[in-house]
C-alpha cells in the first residue's frame, strides 16, 4: 500500500505552488475582486504554458496526458492561491464531460483549445434555485436547437462553449435529459453577468433562443453522464477546497504568532490555540477523504460515487470552517476589505454550492452507502 | 497511489490469514464483532482468560508483538507487517485490549532503559501475555499535569522506599508488573526531580483498589504504596531523569497507530439501516441522513488519515504528534453518536436493560462509557494543545511553576 502521491506528483505540486505564488499573489486576485477584469487572462495563459490546463487531457488531444492524480495536486494549489480563473468550470466540468461522452471530433475540436488556453468551457446545468435534479431541467431541445434559460452558470459570461443539460422527453424519468454542446460565440445565446458572493469566479445567466447545439453523448444519457461528471468534479473541487483550507489555517496561525495582545502573542492563549487545532483537524480529515477520492478518480474505481460524495462533504465543511475561523482569529482586522481573509471566506461559501449544496451531497452519500451495503 | 500489497506483503498476509483462520477462538468471533465501546464481554467465558490464551497461542507460534526483536519475544517484523496482522486479526484484535499498555508503553520503555539481562527475563513473558504490565503515572494531584506527581521514592542503601498514591491505573488489578514514575527530589523544579522504576505489583505494601466509574464498571484502579521496597537495579534511566524516560513511553503510545479508534459510526449506520420510525425507515428520513453523512465523513476521514500514516510508516517516517487527531475526533464523536442513537429511540431510549432496550442496550452502554474516552490517555484539551504547539508551532502555555522548586508550588486553589 502507498496511500500518498508520488514524488513526481509532489514535485509537480511544488512547481504549481511556486508558479502561483509568483503569478497569482493576493494583489492579482484583487484585480478581479475589484471588478477590473472578469478573470486573470495573463495567469490563464501562464497556466496553459505550464501545461496545467491540459494535465489530464490525453496527448492525442493536445494535453500533457499525465492523469487525474496530477490534476488533483494542481487543483489543490489553485485553491490555495484562490486563483481568479475559470479553471474549475473549464477543466473539471467541460473537459471531463468531453472526455467522458464526446466523440473524437468533439474532443478534437475543444480539448486542444482548452489545453492551450484558447477556449473557456463550462457546464450549464442549473435553472434557478435548487440542487441537481432531472426534474428541474426545463430548457428544451428540439431540432438541434436549444431554448430556455440557465442560471447560475459558472464563468458563463466569459465561456466560449458550454455543455448544456436539456429536456428531450417528458416521461418523468432520468432518460428525459440529454446533453448538448453549444458554441456560445455562434449566436443564439445571450450572456449576462450576475453579481455573486465571490466575484473572483464569475456567475452568469445564459439565455438560449433557438441556439444551435450538437448532442454530447447518446440521447437520454444526459443524466447518467452528468452524475459522473459531477462526481469527478466533486473530487477535483474538493482538492481546491483543501488547498484553501490549508491556506486559511496558515493565515490564522501566522497572525496568531505575530499579533500581541495582553502582552503576549494571541497564539499562546488556549482559546485561540484550540480554534486553530480544530481547523487543523477538519483540514486533515478533508485531505484524507480527498486522497481516497483521488485514488478512486484516477483508477475509475467502483467506489468513486461514495468516495466523491465523502470528499465533497468533508472538504466543503473544512473550507467553511477554516475560512470563517481564520477571520475570527484575526479579529476586527479579519473583517476588513483590506485583509485577504474574506477572499477565502467568499470562495469557501461559493464552492460549497456550485456543484450542489451540502444537503444534496449528504443525501447522495447515504444513498450510495446504502447501495453498497445492500450489495 | 495504491492500496496493493507488495509481493512480500501479500505473502505475509497469506501466511497470517491462514494461521489466524486455523487458530483463532472462532466461538467468540460473532460476540467480539458485535461488541462496542462500553460493552466488550463474552457470555459464559472470562474475557481475560480467553485473551491470555489467544496471546499465548500467538506467542508460541511467533505472532506476538510482531515489531519487537525476536530475542525479546517478538517477530522482528516491519511496521507495515504489524498493520497487516491487525487487519487480518480483525475482531480477535479486541482481545488485545488488556495488553495495550504493556505492549505499547511498558515494553518499549523497558527495551530502551532496562539492562540486557532484565530485558531477556521480563520482555518475553510480557509479549506472550503470561505477565501483564500496567503504567503508574497519573495521580490525584497530577493528571494532565503528570509532572506534578507526589509519590515519593527515597534512597535507602541499595533500595528505594516508595510512599504515595497513583490513580487511573488501567488493569492494575490483574497486572503482574508496572512501570512507576516517582518524585526523588522535591527541592528542584517539577520536571527535574522525577525518577522511573519498574516493580513487582505483588510487592509488600502495594494495595490496589478498583475505581467504580460513572458507567458502573471498573476498568481502572487506585494504587497505594506504603513503604514499598524497590531495588535500585529496577531503576529505569538516571536518577532525576524520569521525565525524559516517560517521554519515551508516551511517544511509543503514538506508534500504536492503525489499531483503530472506535467512532461508533458502523454501529449507528447499521442501527439506522434497520430502524423503523413512524413515518418509515429511519434511513430515508432527511434529518437522519444528514446526521449520518456528517458522521460518515468523520469516520472515513479518520480511516484514511490512519492509512496515510501507515504509508508514511512504511517509508520509514516516524509517526508524529499529528496522530493525536484520531483520539480527539473519535472520543467526542462516539459520545455524540450514542446520544443520537438514543434520540432516535425516543422515550424508550431511557431503557438500558439488554432485554428491553434497542440493540440490547448497546448505545446506552456506549453513552455511559463515552465521557471517559475524552479524558483517558490525554484529554481533548491536551490533544488540542499538542496539535497547536507541536504541529502548528504555536507558543507553549505560560507555565508559572516551571522554575519553581516543586515543594514551593501552591497545592490549594481557593483558600
Contacts between the chains, C-beta under 8 A, distances in Angstrom:
chain1	res1	chain2	res2	distance
A	1	B	2	6.8
A	1	B	3	5.1
A	1	B	4	6.7
A	1	B	5	6.8
A	1	B	9	7.7
A	1	B	80	7.5
A	1	B	307	7.1
A	1	B	310	6.9
A	1	B	311	6.2
A	1	B	314	7.2
A	2	B	1	6.5
A	2	B	2	5.8
A	2	B	311	5.4
A	2	B	314	7.6
A	3	B	1	6.4
A	3	B	2	7.9
A	3	B	3	6.8
A	3	B	304	7.1
A	3	B	307	4.4
A	3	B	308	5.5
A	3	B	310	7.4
A	3	B	311	4.5
A	4	B	1	6.5
A	4	B	308	6.4
A	4	B	311	4.9
A	4	B	312	7.3
A	5	B	1	6.3
A	6	B	1	7.4
A	69	B	1	6.0
A	249	B	392	7.9
A	253	B	392	5.2
A	253	B	393	7.3
A	253	B	394	6.9
A	256	B	394	6.3
A	257	B	393	7.5
A	257	B	394	6.9
A	257	B	395	7.7
A	264	B	395	7.7
A	264	B	398	7.2
A	265	B	395	5.7
A	267	B	388	7.8
A	267	B	394	4.2
A	267	B	395	5.8
A	268	B	394	7.0
A	268	B	395	4.0
A	268	B	396	7.5
A	268	B	397	7.1
A	268	B	398	6.6
A	270	B	381	7.4
A	270	B	384	7.9
A	270	B	385	7.1
A	270	B	397	6.9
A	272	B	394	8.0
A	273	B	384	6.7
A	273	B	385	6.6
A	273	B	388	3.6
A	273	B	389	7.4
A	273	B	392	8.0
A	273	B	394	5.2
A	274	B	381	7.3
A	274	B	384	4.5
A	274	B	385	7.9
A	274	B	388	6.9
A	276	B	388	5.7
A	276	B	392	5.7
A	276	B	394	6.7
A	277	B	383	7.8
A	277	B	384	3.9
A	277	B	385	7.6
A	277	B	387	4.1
A	277	B	388	4.5
A	277	B	392	7.1
A	278	B	384	7.1
A	280	B	325	7.6
A	280	B	387	5.5
A	280	B	388	8.0
A	280	B	391	6.2
A	280	B	392	6.2
A	281	B	325	5.1
A	281	B	328	6.5
A	281	B	329	6.2
A	281	B	387	7.1
A	284	B	301	7.5
A	284	B	305	6.0
A	284	B	322	7.2
A	284	B	325	5.8
A	285	B	297	7.1
A	285	B	298	6.2
A	285	B	301	3.0
A	285	B	302	6.9
A	285	B	305	6.7
A	285	B	325	7.7
A	285	B	329	7.0
A	286	B	301	6.9
A	288	B	300	7.8
A	288	B	301	5.1
A	288	B	302	7.7
A	288	B	303	7.8
A	288	B	304	3.7
A	288	B	305	4.2
A	288	B	307	7.6
A	288	B	308	5.9
A	289	B	297	6.0
A	289	B	300	5.8
A	289	B	301	5.0
A	289	B	304	6.2
A	291	B	1	7.2
A	291	B	304	5.9
A	291	B	308	6.6
A	292	B	300	7.0
A	292	B	304	4.9
A	294	B	1	6.6
A	295	B	1	5.1
A	295	B	2	7.4
A	295	B	3	7.2
A	298	B	1	6.9
A	309	B	293	7.9
A	310	B	296	6.7
A	310	B	297	5.0
A	310	B	300	5.2
A	310	B	301	7.9
A	313	B	293	6.0
A	313	B	294	7.4
A	313	B	297	4.8
A	314	B	297	4.2
A	314	B	300	7.8
A	314	B	301	5.6
A	317	B	294	7.9
A	317	B	297	7.5
A	359	B	286	7.9
A	359	B	290	6.4
A	361	B	293	7.5
A	362	B	289	6.0
A	362	B	290	4.9
A	362	B	292	8.0
A	362	B	293	3.5
A	362	B	294	7.2
A	363	B	286	7.5
A	363	B	289	5.8
A	363	B	290	7.9
A	363	B	293	7.6
A	365	B	293	4.7
A	365	B	296	6.1
A	365	B	297	7.4
A	366	B	283	6.7
A	366	B	289	4.3
A	366	B	292	5.5
A	366	B	293	5.6
A	366	B	296	7.6
A	369	B	269	7.1
A	369	B	296	6.6
A	370	B	273	7.1
A	370	B	283	6.4
A	373	B	269	7.7
A	373	B	273	6.6
